[in-house]
Amino acid sequence: MFDALANINWEVIFQLLSVGLIMLAGPIVIFVLAFRNGDM
């Protein structure tokens, strides 16, 4: 089990995670702006 954890390429996982968060952040910001009638 620990061998499998050691062989995981964590850098790739963190890169994919950060790209996913950036892609989610765009629509979230737009939704918040629309929800607050464009008032930050």
N, CA, C, O and CB atoms as a CASP TS submission, in Angstrom:
PFRMAT TS
TARGET T0000
AUTHOR 0000-0000-0000
METHOD Language model
MODEL 1
PARENT N/A
ATOM      1  N   MET     1       0.840  -1.205   0.000  1.00  0.00           N
ATOM      2  CA  MET     1       0.000   0.000   0.000  1.00  0.00           C
ATOM      3  C   MET     1       0.874   1.255   0.000  1.00  0.00           C
ATOM      4  O   MET     1       0.643   2.180  -0.778  1.00  0.00           O
ATOM      5  CB  MET     1      -0.950   0.006   1.228  1.00  0.00           C
ATOM      6  N   PHE     2       1.882   1.278   0.881  1.00  0.00           N
ATOM      7  CA  PHE     2       2.743   2.461   0.959  1.00  0.00           C
ATOM      8  C   PHE     2       3.622   2.601  -0.282  1.00  0.00           C
ATOM      9  O   PHE     2       4.025   3.707  -0.640  1.00  0.00           O
ATOM     10  CB  PHE     2       3.619   2.395   2.210  1.00  0.00           C
ATOM     11  N   ASP     3       3.916   1.480  -0.932  1.00  0.00           N
ATOM     12  CA  ASP     3       4.659   1.543  -2.194  1.00  0.00           C
ATOM     13  C   ASP     3       3.845   2.268  -3.258  1.00  0.00           C
ATOM     14  O   ASP     3       4.389   3.054  -4.034  1.00  0.00           O
ATOM     15  CB  ASP     3       5.027   0.127  -2.680  1.00  0.00           C
ATOM     16  N   ALA     4       2.556   2.007  -3.292  1.00  0.00           N
ATOM     17  CA  ALA     4       1.689   2.669  -4.270  1.00  0.00           C
ATOM     18  C   ALA     4       1.645   4.170  -4.006  1.00  0.00           C
ATOM     19  O   ALA     4       1.652   4.964  -4.947  1.00  0.00           O
ATOM     20  CB  ALA     4       0.263   2.076  -4.228  1.00  0.00           C
ATOM     21  N   LEU     5       1.598   4.566  -2.736  1.00  0.00           N
ATOM     22  CA  LEU     5       1.589   5.991  -2.395  1.00  0.00           C
ATOM     23  C   LEU     5       2.910   6.656  -2.766  1.00  0.00           C
ATOM     24  O   LEU     5       2.933   7.809  -3.196  1.00  0.00           O
ATOM     25  CB  LEU     5       1.310   6.181  -0.899  1.00  0.00           C
ATOM     26  N   ALA     6       3.999   5.930  -2.599  1.00  0.00           N
ATOM     27  CA  ALA     6       5.316   6.494  -2.901  1.00  0.00           C
ATOM     28  C   ALA     6       5.513   6.674  -4.399  1.00  0.00           C
ATOM     29  O   ALA     6       6.254   7.560  -4.823  1.00  0.00           O
ATOM     30  CB  ALA     6       6.419   5.603  -2.336  1.00  0.00           C
ATOM     31  N   ASN     7       4.856   5.839  -5.210  1.00  0.00           N
ATOM     32  CA  ASN     7       5.038   5.896  -6.659  1.00  0.00           C
ATOM     33  C   ASN     7       4.152   6.934  -7.340  1.00  0.00           C
ATOM     34  O   ASN     7       4.318   7.202  -8.530  1.00  0.00           O
ATOM     35  CB  ASN     7       4.767   4.546  -7.253  1.00  0.00           C
ATOM     36  N   ILE     8       3.203   7.526  -6.589  1.00  0.00           N
ATOM     37  CA  ILE     8       2.324   8.530  -7.186  1.00  0.00           C
ATOM     38  C   ILE     8       3.131   9.786  -7.499  1.00  0.00           C
ATOM     39  O   ILE     8       3.932  10.239  -6.682  1.00  0.00           O
ATOM     40  CB  ILE     8       1.135   8.863  -6.240  1.00  0.00           C
ATOM     41  N   ASN     9       2.910  10.347  -8.696  1.00  0.00           N
ATOM     42  CA  ASN     9       3.586  11.576  -9.081  1.00  0.00           C
ATOM     43  C   ASN     9       2.774  12.757  -8.547  1.00  0.00           C
ATOM     44  O   ASN     9       1.844  13.226  -9.203  1.00  0.00           O
ATOM     45  CB  ASN     9       3.762  11.663 -10.635  1.00  0.00           C
ATOM     46  N   TRP    10       3.133  13.231  -7.358  1.00  0.00           N
ATOM     47  CA  TRP    10       2.347  14.256  -6.677  1.00  0.00           C
ATOM     48  C   TRP    10       2.366  15.588  -7.418  1.00  0.00           C
ATOM     49  O   TRP    10       1.394  16.343  -7.372  1.00  0.00           O
ATOM     50  CB  TRP    10       2.862  14.450  -5.267  1.00  0.00           C
ATOM     51  N   GLU    11       3.482  15.879  -8.109  1.00  0.00           N
ATOM     52  CA  GLU    11       3.583  17.154  -8.827  1.00  0.00           C
ATOM     53  C   GLU    11       2.507  17.261  -9.907  1.00  0.00           C
ATOM     54  O   GLU    11       1.880  18.307 -10.073  1.00  0.00           O
ATOM     55  CB  GLU    11       4.980  17.308  -9.457  1.00  0.00           C
ATOM     56  N   VAL    12       2.302  16.162 -10.638  1.00  0.00           N
ATOM     57  CA  VAL    12       1.286  16.154 -11.689  1.00  0.00           C
ATOM     58  C   VAL    12      -0.101  16.329 -11.078  1.00  0.00           C
ATOM     59  O   VAL    12      -0.929  17.064 -11.617  1.00  0.00           O
ATOM     60  CB  VAL    12       1.353  14.844 -12.505  1.00  0.00           C
ATOM     61  N   ILE    13      -0.355  15.660  -9.959  1.00  0.00           N
ATOM     62  CA  ILE    13      -1.661  15.750  -9.309  1.00  0.00           C
ATOM     63  C   ILE    13      -1.922  17.185  -8.843  1.00  0.00           C
ATOM     64  O   ILE    13      -3.026  17.698  -9.027  1.00  0.00           O
ATOM     65  CB  ILE    13      -1.741  14.770  -8.113  1.00  0.00           C
ATOM     66  N   PHE    14      -0.918  17.842  -8.241  1.00  0.00           N
ATOM     67  CA  PHE    14      -1.104  19.217  -7.785  1.00  0.00           C
ATOM     68  C   PHE    14      -1.298  20.169  -8.953  1.00  0.00           C
ATOM     69  O   PHE    14      -2.068  21.124  -8.850  1.00  0.00           O
ATOM     70  CB  PHE    14       0.086  19.662  -6.947  1.00  0.00           C
ATOM     71  N   GLN    15      -0.603  19.918 -10.078  1.00  0.00           N
ATOM     72  CA  GLN    15      -0.785  20.763 -11.257  1.00  0.00           C
ATOM     73  C   GLN    15      -2.203  20.630 -11.794  1.00  0.00           C
ATOM     74  O   GLN    15      -2.843  21.635 -12.104  1.00  0.00           O
ATOM     75  CB  GLN    15       0.232  20.396 -12.349  1.00  0.00           C
ATOM     76  N   LEU    16      -2.699  19.407 -11.908  1.00  0.00           N
ATOM     77  CA  LEU    16      -4.060  19.194 -12.393  1.00  0.00           C
ATOM     78  C   LEU    16      -5.081  19.807 -11.437  1.00  0.00           C
ATOM     79  O   LEU    16      -6.086  20.374 -11.866  1.00  0.00           O
ATOM     80  CB  LEU    16      -4.336  17.695 -12.575  1.00  0.00           C
ATOM     81  N   LEU    17      -4.815  19.686 -10.146  1.00  0.00           N
ATOM     82  CA  LEU    17      -5.724  20.254  -9.152  1.00  0.00           C
ATOM     83  C   LEU    17      -5.783  21.771  -9.261  1.00  0.00           C
ATOM     84  O   LEU    17      -6.863  22.359  -9.203  1.00  0.00           O
ATOM     85  CB  LEU    17      -5.293  19.848  -7.744  1.00  0.00           C
ATOM     86  N   SER    18      -4.612  22.412  -9.422  1.00  0.00           N
ATOM     87  CA  SER    18      -4.584  23.871  -9.523  1.00  0.00           C
ATOM     88  C   SER    18      -5.261  24.344 -10.808  1.00  0.00           C
ATOM     89  O   SER    18      -5.960  25.357 -10.804  1.00  0.00           O
ATOM     90  CB  SER    18      -3.137  24.384  -9.470  1.00  0.00           C
ATOM     91  N   VAL    19      -5.055  23.606 -11.917  1.00  0.00           N
ATOM     92  CA  VAL    19      -5.741  23.963 -13.172  1.00  0.00           C
ATOM     93  C   VAL    19      -7.248  23.827 -12.996  1.00  0.00           C
ATOM     94  O   VAL    19      -8.010  24.672 -13.466  1.00  0.00           O
ATOM     95  CB  VAL    19      -5.253  23.067 -14.348  1.00  0.00           C
ATOM     96  N   GLY    20      -7.674  22.775 -12.326  1.00  0.00           N
ATOM     97  CA  GLY    20      -9.104  22.580 -12.071  1.00  0.00           C
ATOM     98  C   GLY    20      -9.689  23.696 -11.228  1.00  0.00           C
ATOM     99  O   GLY    20     -10.792  24.170 -11.499  1.00  0.00           O
ATOM    100  N   LEU    21      -8.951  24.121 -10.197  1.00  0.00           N
ATOM    101  CA  LEU    21      -9.433  25.212  -9.347  1.00  0.00           C
ATOM    102  C   LEU    21      -9.518  26.516 -10.124  1.00  0.00           C
ATOM    103  O   LEU    21     -10.463  27.284  -9.941  1.00  0.00           O
ATOM    104  CB  LEU    21      -8.522  25.388  -8.133  1.00  0.00           C
ATOM    105  N   ILE    22      -8.540  26.777 -10.994  1.00  0.00           N
ATOM    106  CA  ILE    22      -8.567  27.989 -11.808  1.00  0.00           C
ATOM    107  C   ILE    22      -9.765  27.963 -12.756  1.00  0.00           C
ATOM    108  O   ILE    22     -10.432  28.981 -12.944  1.00  0.00           O
ATOM    109  CB  ILE    22      -7.253  28.139 -12.604  1.00  0.00           C
ATOM    110  N   MET    23     -10.037  26.805 -13.351  1.00  0.00           N
ATOM    111  CA  MET    23     -11.170  26.688 -14.274  1.00  0.00           C
ATOM    112  C   MET    23     -12.496  26.849 -13.533  1.00  0.00           C
ATOM    113  O   MET    23     -13.457  27.371 -14.098  1.00  0.00           O
ATOM    114  CB  MET    23     -11.132  25.332 -15.002  1.00  0.00           C
ATOM    115  N   LEU    24     -12.559  26.404 -12.270  1.00  0.00           N
ATOM    116  CA  LEU    24     -13.776  26.574 -11.479  1.00  0.00           C
ATOM    117  C   LEU    24     -13.944  28.016 -11.006  1.00  0.00           C
ATOM    118  O   LEU    24     -15.069  28.489 -10.839  1.00  0.00           O
ATOM    119  CB  LEU    24     -13.759  25.633 -10.279  1.00  0.00           C
ATOM    120  N   ALA    25     -12.823  28.719 -10.788  1.00  0.00           N
ATOM    121  CA  ALA    25     -12.883  30.056 -10.209  1.00  0.00           C
ATOM    122  C   ALA    25     -13.577  31.045 -11.143  1.00  0.00           C
ATOM    123  O   ALA    25     -14.299  31.926 -10.675  1.00  0.00           O
ATOM    124  CB  ALA    25     -11.479  30.547  -9.882  1.00  0.00           C
ATOM    125  N   GLY    26     -13.368  30.914 -12.470  1.00  0.00           N
ATOM    126  CA  GLY    26     -13.969  31.837 -13.429  1.00  0.00           C
ATOM    127  C   GLY    26     -15.482  31.902 -13.306  1.00  0.00           C
ATOM    128  O   GLY    26     -16.020  32.974 -13.028  1.00  0.00           O
ATOM    129  N   PRO    27     -16.190  30.791 -13.502  1.00  0.00           N
ATOM    130  CA  PRO    27     -17.656  30.799 -13.381  1.00  0.00           C
ATOM    131  C   PRO    27     -18.137  31.194 -11.990  1.00  0.00           C
ATOM    132  O   PRO    27     -19.192  31.814 -11.856  1.00  0.00           O
ATOM    133  CB  PRO    27     -18.208  29.434 -13.728  1.00  0.00           C
ATOM    134  N   ILE    28     -17.376  30.844 -10.950  1.00  0.00           N
ATOM    135  CA  ILE    28     -17.784  31.207  -9.588  1.00  0.00           C
ATOM    136  C   ILE    28     -17.775  32.722  -9.424  1.00  0.00           C
ATOM    137  O   ILE    28     -18.704  33.295  -8.855  1.00  0.00           O
ATOM    138  CB  ILE    28     -16.852  30.548  -8.540  1.00  0.00           C
ATOM    139  N   VAL    29     -16.707  33.382  -9.932  1.00  0.00           N
ATOM    140  CA  VAL    29     -16.634  34.841  -9.849  1.00  0.00           C
ATOM    141  C   VAL    29     -17.787  35.476 -10.611  1.00  0.00           C
ATOM    142  O   VAL    29     -18.406  36.421 -10.121  1.00  0.00           O
ATOM    143  CB  VAL    29     -15.290  35.349 -10.397  1.00  0.00           C
ATOM    144  N   ILE    30     -18.086  34.965 -11.815  1.00  0.00           N
ATOM    145  CA  ILE    30     -19.188  35.507 -12.610  1.00  0.00           C
ATOM    146  C   ILE    30     -20.507  35.315 -11.878  1.00  0.00           C
ATOM    147  O   ILE    30     -21.343  36.218 -11.855  1.00  0.00           O
ATOM    148  CB  ILE    30     -19.243  34.837 -13.997  1.00  0.00           C
ATOM    149  N   PHE    31     -20.700  34.139 -11.277  1.00  0.00           N
ATOM    150  CA  PHE    31     -21.943  33.869 -10.552  1.00  0.00           C
ATOM    151  C   PHE    31     -22.091  34.806  -9.352  1.00  0.00           C
ATOM    152  O   PHE    31     -23.180  35.317  -9.093  1.00  0.00           O
ATOM    153  CB  PHE    31     -21.984  32.402 -10.087  1.00  0.00           C
ATOM    154  N   VAL    32     -20.992  35.031  -8.618  1.00  0.00           N
ATOM    155  CA  VAL    32     -21.046  35.929  -7.451  1.00  0.00           C
ATOM    156  C   VAL    32     -21.362  37.350  -7.895  1.00  0.00           C
ATOM    157  O   VAL    32     -22.156  38.039  -7.254  1.00  0.00           O
ATOM    158  CB  VAL    32     -19.707  35.900  -6.668  1.00  0.00           C
ATOM    159  N   LEU    33     -20.744  37.795  -8.993  1.00  0.00           N
ATOM    160  CA  LEU    33     -21.028  39.139  -9.514  1.00  0.00           C
ATOM    161  C   LEU    33     -22.497  39.255  -9.907  1.00  0.00           C
ATOM    162  O   LEU    33     -23.136  40.259  -9.593  1.00  0.00           O
ATOM    163  CB  LEU    33     -20.121  39.459 -10.729  1.00  0.00           C
ATOM    164  N   ALA    34     -23.046  38.249 -10.587  1.00  0.00           N
ATOM    165  CA  ALA    34     -24.443  38.286 -11.007  1.00  0.00           C
ATOM    166  C   ALA    34     -25.352  38.265  -9.772  1.00  0.00           C
ATOM    167  O   ALA    34     -26.366  38.962  -9.718  1.00  0.00           O
ATOM    168  CB  ALA    34     -24.766  37.090 -11.950  1.00  0.00           C
ATOM    169  N   PHE    35     -24.969  37.451  -8.782  1.00  0.00           N
ATOM    170  CA  PHE    35     -25.789  37.329  -7.571  1.00  0.00           C
ATOM    171  C   PHE    35     -25.841  38.651  -6.797  1.00  0.00           C
ATOM    172  O   PHE    35     -26.857  38.984  -6.187  1.00  0.00           O
ATOM    173  CB  PHE    35     -25.239  36.211  -6.667  1.00  0.00           C
ATOM    174  N   ARG    36     -24.715  39.410  -6.831  1.00  0.00           N
ATOM    175  CA  ARG    36     -24.647  40.681  -6.103  1.00  0.00           C
ATOM    176  C   ARG    36     -24.926  41.877  -7.018  1.00  0.00           C
ATOM    177  O   ARG    36     -24.614  43.016  -6.669  1.00  0.00           O
ATOM    178  CB  ARG    36     -23.273  40.839  -5.448  1.00  0.00           C
ATOM    179  N   ASN    37     -25.517  41.615  -8.195  1.00  0.00           N
ATOM    180  CA  ASN    37     -25.860  42.656  -9.167  1.00  0.00           C
ATOM    181  C   ASN    37     -24.637  43.458  -9.591  1.00  0.00           C
ATOM    182  O   ASN    37     -24.717  44.679  -9.722  1.00  0.00           O
ATOM    183  CB  ASN    37     -26.914  43.593  -8.588  1.00  0.00           C
ATOM    184  N   GLY    38     -23.509  42.791  -9.807  1.00  0.00           N
ATOM    185  CA  GLY    38     -22.306  43.415 -10.309  1.00  0.00           C
ATOM    186  C   GLY    38     -21.585  44.280  -9.307  1.00  0.00           C
ATOM    187  O   GLY    38     -20.743  45.094  -9.685  1.00  0.00           O
ATOM    188  N   ASP    39     -21.900  44.119  -8.024  1.00  0.00           N
ATOM    189  CA  ASP    39     -21.272  44.957  -6.994  1.00  0.00           C
ATOM    190  C   ASP    39     -20.310  44.114  -6.170  1.00  0.00           C
ATOM    191  O   ASP    39     -20.734  43.239  -5.415  1.00  0.00           O
ATOM    192  CB  ASP    39     -22.343  45.613  -6.075  1.00  0.00           C
ATOM    193  N   MET    40     -19.004  44.380  -6.316  1.00  0.00           N
ATOM    194  CA  MET    40     -18.025  43.644  -5.519  1.00  0.00           C
ATOM    195  C   MET    40     -18.056  44.182  -4.087  1.00  0.00           C
ATOM    196  O   MET    40     -17.308  43.706  -3.233  1.00  0.00           O
ATOM    197  CB  MET    40     -16.589  43.767  -6.133  1.00  0.00           C
TER
END
